Amino acid sequence: MAPGNSVVEHFTKVQNLAQQLKDIGQNIDDVSIMAKILGSLPHKYNAFKTAWDSMDEERQTLDNLMERLIKEESQYSADDDVASALAAITVSKKKRQTNKVARNRRIKLLRVDADTVWLTDSGASCHVTFHREWLSDYRSISGEKVKLGDDAECDVRGIGNVCIKKLVKGTWENATIRNVFFVSNLKKNLLSVGVLTSGGYEVSFKDDRVTLVKDGLVYANGVKQNNDVYRMFFRVSNPHMTPEANISTSLKRWHERLGHVNQRMIRDMVNNGAIDGVKLRDVKDFFCDACQLGKSHKLPFKNTSDRVRYGPGEFIHSDVCGPLPEPSIGGARFFVTFVDEASDYRHVFFLRHKNDVYEKFKEFDRMVENKFGHKLQVLHTDNGREYYNEDMRQYLKSRGICMENSAPYTPEQNGKAERENRTIMESARTMIKQRNLPKALWAEAVNTAVYILNRTTHSKNLKQTPFEIWHGKKPDLSHVRVFGSVAYMHVPQQMRKKLDAKAKRLMLVGYENDSTNYRLFDRDKRSVTISRHVTFHEQTEEESPSSNYSDDGLVRLPKIERAMEETCDEENDPERVDNEQNEFGNSEEEEQATAPRPVEDKRGVLRDRASIKPPKRYEINISEYTPLTFREAVNGSESEQWTRAIREELEAHDQNKTWSVVPADQNKKLLDTKWVFKILKDEHGQVKRFKARLVARKFQQKEGLDYTETFAPKPDGLEVDGDSSAVMCRLNKSLYDIKQAARCWNMKFTNFLRKFDLVPCESEKCIFVGRMENVCVYLALFVDDGLIACESRAVLDSIVDELSKSFEITLGDASTFVGLQIERDRVAKSVRIHQKAYIAQIVERFGMSEANPMCIPADPHATLGPAEENELETPNVPYREAVGSLMFLAVTSRPDIAFAVNMLSRFLNKYNQNHWFAKDIRTRILQAMSRCDARQPVYARERSGDMGITTAKIGNVEYD
């Protein structure tokens, strides 16, 4: 580096020399260029060179070296102008000339490709680019032309914004060039000086440099090239790319990102230009242990038959895989694939039952016809009943589709679909194994495998991916990250408070359809969120917090006794230690978990609920999956049932005139709504009804602003004429969950019942009592569920008739109410109230379903006391959950266990293993639960006097 030269001059000089060598056929790689630059730096940069050598190889790029050298130079220089000088040096054939033009040599400055350079143009009437993929907020236009400096005119195809990074004083800063015209045949990116000056920028050209200044601050810089044009120090940040997209990454990392596809295939795709957004370094083959565990297979059959060539969407192979050993998060046990013969493009659908294939195929068939404009010609499957049935045959016949079936017990004849399913499962299994993720995430892994396989080349076509053949454009893989990586999702400002974290740590489990949006798994809520604003921390298997995940946390409930045996060595088990960290240090959860226990205060104070992490092994497997969003409901396997429930809810609101659709007004605050879904069951635990309810997000309401006049956006599922974004809903009546809803409903119903002299009880406002025709009438109300009881059928019918005139009601004999099961014996004129289904649930939950029934719920000889201070090592058991479940039974339908539950509840803060294991009160209570029929209270019509139940044990008052 010559004395007096700036870093930029030296950097440019070395790169120009490298370019000249390339022009004569001597290829110089980036590593050699960086070595030359670093080796020729003065001694004062020795500390910098040491720091650079210790940097991660993935970050050792020319762009980073340039940026860091400029920063380092600014620290040594006393003159900021010299430190930020952007002088350029070129090399001619004759001699070295500083800040002059080498007219006979084409030079690349700062190693930027010509098609990515931004040039200033004083004659251009607007900003122009020929890169459509750079433009965000893009909209097509026609009939417009732009005028260039040589009076040439070009047609404009669209307009949008370009996100860039600009180099200012050694730092790359984010910026946006707005209103950039897309001109495809220009092949230059022009920055209009006229538009800049109209926008308040001062553009100065001095000493072979161009500077943009606004409000006294330097906004951007550029330098004059050898052809007398000025190039800006810009680099484009593609809105579809993550910040790390331009950094070369090792083959091993891309192998993991792409679901462990073949290493040779990745190299071929990059070399053949089949994909964008991938830069490789260290391309040598390596051994992958996860591939060995996940992809071992038998030798393939030879393909000896030739097939007629078909176009995309004409010949489809299909096969069903399953049942999988565990249900997915959504409850699926199977998946079906549809593979295109011409492109190898795959579609996957997840099923709860095999007979769902028929509906999924109809959905796929309609999609293919809408995309290509022609019908599917051939469907090739095995001989399974899910394909070979009357409904499928009739549908294929009506659509003119030919079905090819393989011979029975000959899966080789359906080899393509069988092989694709094997490839998909191998990729999914490998991704799960590498991160040691729960097996319940298999559906997300399969979906990710299909997404990636569609974007990687096939052995029969190494130049085009299935995605390009199917969609007509190259796939961009710059957004792909390793499955199971830690993801930090940005939390919108509307969803957090001032001091809340601005991001939430989740786990990457895939990509949404054909978009670049990410699917993120929330371990605490056991749900999947879709977001675009995500940053990632890709770790190795040893570093990954998710490597400590277990299947038990999601799906299985082990026997309590076995779980307790495992806890004996749990403290010394390194695999159970929560080592979850991020780049900023320990997480908040760790700080809470390690907070010391106060020992001075002897009072029974409950622990901070926020710091309690319930053991995941005791979570109950959910047999019916309830969707969390409108999209999940209408796109899931039970979409027909949920769509019907949504339609019924909207029709009810329409009949009640709950809202009026009015034009949108930007000055009105809108109260967001959401759909809440619930599966209702009968007294036998069978699904009775799918119920959808539209509720308001009441926490957004503010008194004095939207209490008296409330507006909401058009809810999902409501069809309106015209543009849905141009309308909103004005509430005429109260909607579920707004702050006035409960009061409005209570006032309306209470005023109605007062007509019949039914008034609320003083102790329980939801129970109404009165007399009609000298008959005592009782009416219990729980939200919108009611129970009416009286001694006269005529009086009961008259009340029901009046209710029907004012409200839409559903009648039926009382069988369940607020969790109680009601059985009537009309012959004996008695009523039996019990909670048999709930008892069976908690007996199963706490591992007592195989226990022998007991007659009494407590051992009369058992004595229990609080655990001593030195015995307060809380066992990993759901003691509080068990007592809480039993307490609910005691105060509702099982008064016979009240004393025993009361005894156990004394030790909620001072319990140990003695309070949980066999032969204690807890065991006998649960054993007594098995005798459900013998302990159900019966209320008969004929009974002399009142009856009460009491339990006591004076001799056991050893602890008070």
C-alpha positions, 0 to 999 in steps of 0.5 A, spaced: 500 500 500 503 506 497 504 512 502 498 517 502 493 512 499 487 510 502 484 504 503 479 504 497 484 506 493 489 500 495 483 496 494 481 498 487 488 497 485 488 490 487 482 488 484 483 492 477 490 488 477 486 482 478 481 483 473 486 485 468 489 478 469 482 475 468 481 478 462 487 474 459 485 468 462 488 467 469 483 466 474 484 469 480 479 467 486 477 472 492 481 468 497 487 470 493 485 477 492 484 478 500 490 475 501 494 480 497 490 486 500 492 484 507 499 482 505 500 489 503 497 493 508 502 497 513 504 495 520 499 499 523 494 494 521 497 488 524 492 488 529 486 488 524 489 482 520 489 478 527 482 479 528 480 478 521 484 471 521 480 469 527 473 471 524 468 466 521 470 463 514 463 465 512 464 472 514 471 473 510 468 476 504 471 482 499 465 486 501 466 485 509 473 486 508 472 493 504 467 495 510 472 493 515 478 496 512 474 503 511 472 503 519 479 501 521 482 507 517 477 512 520 480 510 526 487 512 524 486 518 520 485 525 523 482 528 517 475 525 516 475 527 509 481 523 508 479 517 511 472 517 507 476 519 501 473 514 495 478 516 490 479 510 485 485 508 481 485 505 474 491 501 470 492 502 463 496 498 458 502 504 458 503 506 465 500 507 472 495 513 472 492 515 479 485 518 478 485 518 470 482 514 465 484 508 462 480 508 456 483 501 453 481 497 459 474 495 461 475 495 469 470 493 474 471 497 481 470 494 487 468 488 484 461 489 482 457 486 476 456 491 471 448 489 471 448 491 479 451 497 478 447 504 479 449 510 475 448 517 475 444 520 469 443 527 469 439 526 462 434 521 465 427 523 467 426 518 472 430 512 476 430 506 472 432 499 473 431 492 468 431 488 474 424 486 476 426 482 482 429 488 485 422 491 486 417 491 492 410 494 492 410 493 484 405 495 480 404 494 472 403 500 468 402 501 460 403 506 455 409 510 459 415 512 456 422 514 459 427 519 456 434 518 456 440 522 456 441 521 448 434 522 447 432 515 446 425 513 449 424 506 452 417 503 454 415 502 462 412 496 464 412 497 471 414 501 477 416 500 485 421 501 490 428 498 490 431 496 497 439 498 497 445 499 502 449 505 501 456 506 503 457 512 507 463 513 512 465 506 511 458 503 514 453 500 509 446 503 511 439 501 509 436 506 504 430 505 499 430 508 492 422 510 491 418 510 484 423 506 480 421 504 473 422 497 470 424 498 463 426 491 461 430 492 455 435 498 457 440 493 461 442 499 465 440 501 472 440 509 472 439 514 478 436 520 475 439 527 478 433 531 476 429 527 480 434 527 486 434 535 486 427 535 485 427 531 492 431 536 495 438 533 494 444 537 492 448 533 487 455 535 487 461 532 482 468 534 484 475 530 484 472 524 480 467 523 486 459 524 486 456 526 493 449 526 495 447 531 500 441 533 504 439 537 510 447 538 511 448 531 511 452 526 506 446 521 504 451 517 499 457 517 495 459 515 488 466 515 484 467 516 476 469 510 472 473 509 466 467 511 461 466 518 464 460 516 468 459 516 475 457 509 479 454 510 486 456 505 492 450 502 492 448 494 493 441 491 492 438 488 498 433 484 495 426 484 499 426 477 498 432 475 500 435 475 507 441 479 509 446 473 509 444 471 502 450 474 498 455 471 503 458 464 500 456 458 505 459 451 505 456 446 502 455 442 508 450 448 511 446 448 504 446 440 505 442 441 511 438 447 509 436 443 503 433 437 507 439 433 506 439 433 498 444 429 494 451 433 495 453 432 487 446 435 486 447 441 489 453 443 486 450 441 479 444 446 480 449 452 482 454 450 476 448 450 471 444 456 474 438 452 475 437 456 482 438 463 485 441 465 491 446 460 493 453 461 493 458 455 495 465 455 498 468 449 501 465 444 495 468 438 497 464 431 499 463 430 506 460 424 511 453 426 513 451 421 519 444 424 519 443 421 512 446 414 514 441 414 519 435 417 515 436 414 508 439 407 508 435 403 503 435 397 499 438 397 492 433 399 487 429 396 481 431 397 474 426 401 470 426 397 463 419 400 460 419 407 456 413 411 457 410 416 452 412 423 454 406 428 457 406 435 459 406 438 466 399 436 469 397 431 464 400 424 467 400 424 475 403 418 480 399 418 487 401 414 493 399 414 500 404 413 506 401 411 513 399 410 518 405 414 521 406 411 528 404 418 531 399 423 529 401 430 527 400 436 531 393 437 526 391 430 528 393 427 521 396 420 520 397 419 513 399 423 507 398 423 500 402 425 494 401 427 487 407 427 483 407 430 476 410 425 470 413 431 466 416 435 471 417 431 478 413 437 481 410 434 488 404 436 491 402 433 498 396 433 502 395 430 510 389 426 512 386 423 518 383 417 514 385 414 508 378 415 505 380 422 505 384 421 498 378 422 494 376 429 496 384 431 496 384 428 489 378 432 487 381 439 490 388 437 486 384 436 480 381 442 480 387 446 481 391 443 475 385 445 471 385 452 473 393 452 472 394 449 466 387 450 462 387 443 461 384 436 464 388 431 467 389 425 463 392 419 467 392 417 474 397 412 476 396 409 483 397 402 486 391 397 487 389 400 494 381 401 496 382 409 497 383 409 489 380 403 487 372 405 489 366 406 486 366 414 488 373 415 485 371 411 479 365 415 477 369 421 478 374 419 474 369 417 468 365 424 469 372 427 468 375 423 462 381 421 466 384 414 465 386 410 471 392 406 471 393 401 477 398 396 479 397 389 480 396 387 487 402 386 491 406 389 486 409 396 488 414 396 483 409 397 478 408 404 482 415 405 483 415 413 481 410 414 487 413 409 492 420 412 490 418 419 491 414 417 498 421 414 500 425 420 498 420 425 502 420 420 508 428 420 508 428 427 508 423 428 513 426 423 518 433 426 517 431 433 518 428 430 525 434 426 527 439 431 526 435 436 531 432 430 535 425 434 534 419 431 537 416 426 532 409 429 532 412 434 527 413 429 522 408 433 518 411 439 518 418 435 516 414 432 510 411 439 508 418 442 508 421 436 504 416 437 499 418 444 498 425 443 498 425 437 493 421 441 488 426 446 488 432 442 487 434 438 480 432 431 479 437 426 476 433 426 470 434 433 469 440 437 472 439 443 468 431 445 471 428 444 477 421 441 478 419 448 480 421 451 474 418 446 469 411 447 473 411 454 474 416 457 469 421 461 473 427 459 477 426 458 484 430 462 489 433 459 495 436 465 499 431 464 504 432 457 506 434 455 513 436 449 516 429 445 519 429 446 526 433 452 527 432 458 532 427 463 529 426 470 532 419 472 530 418 480 530 412 482 534 408 487 531 408 494 535 400 493 536 401 486 539 406 488 545 407 493 550 413 498 551 417 494 555 415 487 552 420 484 547 420 486 540 421 479 538 419 472 540 423 465 539 420 460 536 423 454 531 423 454 524 418 448 521 417 450 514 415 454 509 408 457 507 406 454 500 409 457 494 411 463 498 417 465 502 413 466 508 416 461 514 412 456 518 414 457 526 413 452 531 411 455 538 413 450 543 409 453 549 402 454 545 403 447 541 401 451 535 404 454 528 405 461 526 406 464 519 411 470 519 416 473 514 419 478 519 424 473 522 431 472 523 435 466 524 440 463 529 443 456 525 447 452 530 450 445 529 446 439 532 450 440 539 449 447 539 441 447 538 436 448 543 432 444 540 436 438 541 433 437 547 426 436 545 423 430 547 416 426 544 413 426 551 412 434 551 408 433 545 404 427 545 405 422 550 403 421 557 407 416 561 405 412 567 406 416 573 409 410 577 414 410 571 415 417 571 417 417 578 422 412 577 425 416 572 426 422 576 430 419 581 436 420 576 434 426 573 438 431 576 444 428 574 442 427 567 445 432 562 440 431 557 435 434 561 438 440 563 435 447 559 441 450 555 437 454 551 441 461 550 441 466 544 447 470 542 445 476 547 446 471 553 441 467 558 434 467 556 429 470 561 426 463 562 433 461 565 433 467 570 426 465 572 428 458 573 434 459 577 431 464 582 433 462 589 427 459 593 426 464 599 427 460 606 426 465 611 418 466 610 415 460 613 408 462 611 404 458 605 405 463 600 404 460 592 410 461 588 410 466 582 406 462 577 410 465 571 416 461 573 413 455 573 414 450 567 409 444 568 412 438 566 411 436 559 410 429 560 404 430 563 400 434 557 394 430 555 394 428 548 389 432 544 384 427 540 381 432 536 385 438 533 381 445 534 384 450 529 386 456 531 385 461 525 380 461 520 385 459 515 387 452 519 379 451 519 377 452 512 384 448 509 384 443 514 382 436 514 375 437 517 374 444 513 367 442 511 364 441 518 368 448 520 365 451 514 358 449 515 359 452 522 362 459 520 356 459 515 351 458 521 354 463 525 354 468 520 347 467 518 345 468 525 348 474 525 345 476 519 338 474 522 339 478 528 342 484 524 348 484 529 352 489 524 351 493 518 356 493 512 358 501 511 363 504 507 370 504 510 372 510 514 380 511 515 378 516 521 374 510 525 378 506 529 376 498 528 376 493 533 379 487 530 375 480 531 377 473 530 374 466 530 374 461 536 373 454 534 370 449 539 368 441 538 362 440 543 361 433 545 355 429 548 355 426 555 358 420 552 364 424 550 362 423 542 363 429 538 356 432 537 357 439 534 362 443 531 361 450 533 364 457 530 364 463 534 366 470 532 369 474 537 371 481 538 378 483 541 376 487 547 382 489 550 383 494 544 377 498 546 378 504 550 372 508 554 370 514 550 372 512 544 369 506 541 364 504 547 358 507 544 359 507 536 363 501 535 366 499 528 370 492 526 373 490 519 369 485 515 370 478 518 373 472 514 368 468 511 363 474 510 362 475 502 360 482 500 359 485 493 365 489 490 372 490 494 372 487 501 377 492 503 373 498 502 367 496 507 367 495 514 362 493 519 358 498 524 356 494 530 348 495 531 348 490 537 353 487 542 358 482 539 361 476 543 367 478 547 366 486 547 366 489 554 359 491 554 357 484 551 356 480 558 352 486 561 348 487 555 346 480 555 345 480 562 340 486 562 336 483 556 335 476 559 334 479 566 328 484 564 325 479 559 324 474 565 322 479 570 315 479 566 314 472 569 316 474 576 323 470 575 328 474 579 335 473 580 338 470 587 342 474 591 347 469 592 347 467 585 345 472 580 345 467 574 339 463 578 332 465 577 327 463 582 319 465 581 312 462 582 307 461 576 300 459 577 303 457 584 308 453 581 315 454 583 320 455 577 328 455 577 332 457 571 339 457 571 343 461 566 350 459 564 352 464 558 347 462 553 346 455 555 340 454 560 336 449 564 329 450 566 326 446 572 319 446 575 313 441 577 308 443 572 309 441 564 304 446 562 308 452 566 314 449 563 311 449 556 309 456 557 315 459 559 319 455 553 313 458 548 315 465 550 322 464 550 322 462 543 318 468 541 324 473 543 330 468 542 332 463 538 333 457 542 334 449 541 330 445 546 332 438 548 332 434 555 337 436 560 343 431 559 349 435 560 350 442 563 356 446 566 360 439 566 355 435 569 351 429 566 344 428 568 340 422 567 333 421 569 329 415 571 322 417 569 319 410 572 322 411 579 321 419 578 328 420 580 334 424 577 342 422 578 347 427 577 354 425 576 361 426 572 362 420 569 366 422 563 370 427 567 372 422 572 374 417 567 378 422 564 382 424 570 383 417 572 386 415 565 390 422 566 393 420 573 395 413 571 390 409 575 385 406 570 388 399 572 387 400 579 382 396 583 376 400 585 376 402 593 369 403 597 372 409 601 376 414 599 381 414 604 385 410 609 382 410 616 389 409 619 393 413 614 397 419 617 400 425 613 403 431 615 407 437 612 414 435 609 420 437 613 424 443 610 430 438 608 425 434 605 422 440 600 425 437 594 419 437 590 418 431 586 416 432 578 409 430 579 402 433 578 400 434 585 397 440 585 393 438 578 391 432 582 388 435 588 385 441 583 381 436 579 379 432 585 377 439 589 372 440 583 369 433 583 368 434 591 364 441 590 360 439 584 358 431 584 362 427 589 361 430 596 363 423 599 371 425 597 370 432 600 374 430 607 380 426 603 381 432 598 381 437 604 386 433 607 391 433 601 390 440 600 393 442 606 400 440 603 400 444 596 406 448 598 409 442 603 409 436 599 414 430 597 414 423 594 410 421 601 404 424 599 404 421 592 406 414 592 402 408 593 397 407 599 396 414 601 390 418 600 391 420 593 391 413 591 385 411 594 381 417 592 383 415 585 381 408 586 374 410 589 373 414 582 373 407 579 366 406 583 363 411 579 356 408 579 356 407 586 357 414 588 352 418 584 347 422 588 340 420 586 335 426 587 328 422 588 321 426 588 318 422 594 323 423 600 321 425 607 325 431 610 332 433 607 338 429 607 346 431 607 352 428 607 358 429 612 365 426 613 370 427 618 376 424 622 377 427 629 383 422 630 387 425 624 388 432 627 395 431 628 397 437 623 393 444 624 
